Structure formats: C-alpha cells, structure tokens
Amino acid sequence: MEIVLLLIGIICIAYGIFVTAAHAGTMFFLVWELIGVVLVGIAVGKHFDLLSRIPQPLKVTFLCFCSICALLLVITLPIVLSGFSGNMERDAQYVIVLGAQVRKSGPSRVLRYRLDTAADYLSRHPETKCICSGGKGWNERLRKPM
C-alpha cells in the first residue's frame, strides 16, 4: 500500500511540476503538488509507523476531509470531462472566452489557445457575438493603455 501511495504521490508532484513548466497561467498546479505531498507523507508515515503517534480524533478528521474531497471529485469529474468533447453548437448566438493570465510578453498558453479556438469559430460563424471575460490577477502587472 505504501508503494502505491508513494507512486501516486510522485506522479501528482511530477504533474504539478509539468504544469508549472508549461506556464499555463493558472495556480491550480498547486493542488496537484499538495495532493502529491500528502500522499508521499502518508506513505512515509505508514512505512516508518509514524501514523500511530497521531491522535485518533485527528486521524478521523483527516479521513473525513479526504473522503469528502474524494466524493466531490467523483461527482464533479464526470461533469467536467463531459464538456471536453469540443462539440460546439453550430449556430451559437454567443461564445464566451474565459480569461487567463496575460504576461508582459502577451497571453499565456491557456489564453492563447482559448483565443485561437474562439477566433477560428468566429471566422466560420461571423454572426456569433463574442464575450471575453477576465480581469487583472494578483500576479499580473497593470498594462499602460496604448
């Protein structure tokens, strides 16, 4: 069991590092790194029998928290994945482009992908109105107006 937890933890940490290296423009990678650190910590704690020193109420609280998180993941993941088909309504009245980080050099990869996809759709459907959302994040510099 420790080996499985350790491997999953390492995979989560590696995925978080990969997302960081891709400069995706979001801070969500921290969730993967946190999950990875927790799983590696549990694996190490089980291997060296450190978990027996943790008070029972704390163990129960942690288990309940992890169970709630897992349940939320099981409920929301299928909903999120069902939207990845990429099938857009042929004659949509509106397209909403969600915002993402803008760097000094321009849009992040995530924002560039969203903008390119929207531009492609809008070039084929010129009657569709486009709404771009977003705002300045805490990690973005305020750009001077041109």
URSULSUL-V837203 format. One record per backbone hydrogen bond with DSSP energy under -0.5 kcal/mol. NH is the residue of the N-H (numbers start at 0). CO is the residue of the C=O. E is the energy in kcal/mol with one decimal. If there is no record, write none. Layout:
NH&CO&E  NH&CO&E
//
This chain:
4&0&-2.4  5&1&-2.7  6&2&-2.8  7&3&-2.6  8&4&-2.6  9&5&-2.5  10&6&-2.4  11&7&-2.5  12&8&-2.4  13&9&-2.8  14&10&-2.5  15&11&-2.3  16&12&-2.2  17&13&-2.5  18&14&-2.6  19&15&-2.0  20&16&-2.6  21&17&-1.6  22&19&-1.4  23&18&-1.1  29&26&-1.8  30&27&-1.8  31&27&-0.8  32&28&-2.1  33&29&-2.5  34&30&-2.6  35&31&-2.5  36&32&-2.5  37&33&-2.5  38&34&-2.6  39&35&-2.6  40&36&-2.6  41&37&-2.5  42&38&-2.4  43&39&-2.6  44&40&-2.7  45&41&-2.7  46&42&-2.4  47&43&-2.3  48&45&-0.9  49&44&-2.8  50&44&-1.1  52&49&-1.3  53&50&-1.2  57&54&-0.5  58&54&-1.8  59&55&-2.6  60&56&-2.3  61&57&-2.4  62&58&-2.6  63&59&-2.6  64&60&-2.4  65&61&-2.6  66&62&-2.3  67&63&-2.4  68&64&-2.3  69&65&-2.5  70&66&-2.4  71&67&-2.5  72&68&-2.1  73&69&-2.6  74&70&-2.1  75&71&-2.8  76&72&-2.6  77&73&-0.6  78&74&-0.6  79&75&-2.6  80&76&-3.0  81&77&-1.7  82&78&-0.6  82&79&-1.3  83&80&-1.6  84&81&-0.6  85&82&-0.6  87&85&-0.8  91&88&-1.0  94&128&-2.2  96&94&-0.6  96&130&-2.9  97&95&-0.7  100&24&-0.6  102&105&-3.3  105&102&-1.1  107&100&-2.4  108&22&-1.0  109&23&-0.7  111&107&-3.0  112&108&-2.6  113&109&-2.1  114&110&-2.9  115&111&-2.8  116&112&-2.3  117&113&-2.4  118&114&-2.7  119&115&-2.3  120&116&-2.2  121&117&-3.0  122&118&-2.0  123&119&-1.1  123&120&-0.5  124&120&-1.3  127&124&-1.8  128&92&-2.6  130&94&-3.1  131&129&-0.5  132&96&-2.8  139&136&-1.7  142&140&-0.5
//
